[in-house]
Amino acid sequence: MVTLLTYAVRRAVPAATKFLFLRLLRLKYPRNEVKNLDFRNGEEGEESSTELALSKTYDEVRNGARLILAYDAKSNSFNGTVENTTDKTLKRVRVEVHLSSGKELGPTTPADLKPGIKRDVKLTATNKDFDGWTAHPEVGSR
């Protein structure tokens, strides 16, 4: 049932709605039944739906931007780097973190990244009312 519903949502619903839909599914079904669902379909800036535990590190490349991010409980913040892995300048690179509580951190201030350049990332949460998170770099005009 979960697979059928998520397949239908992948095809017809905007990214923000998909993200909320996934959160609702996770409330109803155990975490291991709703995982690795990717609503991106190659589009820039849409959320990855793979939720990480607080002890895990995000390390992925999207649209040429490699984001490495981890949660630091002491500072209640997500810290890491975003790096341009291409041979062209990436325009308006920014990072967002989505918490399991439904809150969003960021985006960071957009910056152009030249090839091979890394930029430090820090996003601080105001509360500790979450037990999982997702992140993604965004590239482009949005």
ABEGO torsion letter per residue (X at the ends): XAAAAAAAAAAABBAAAAAAAAAAAAAABBAAABBGBBAAGGBBGBBBABBBBAABBBBBBBGGBBBBBBBBAAAGBBBEBBBBABABBBBGBBBBBBBAAGBBBOBBBBBBBBBGBBBBBBBBBABAABABBBBBBBBEAX
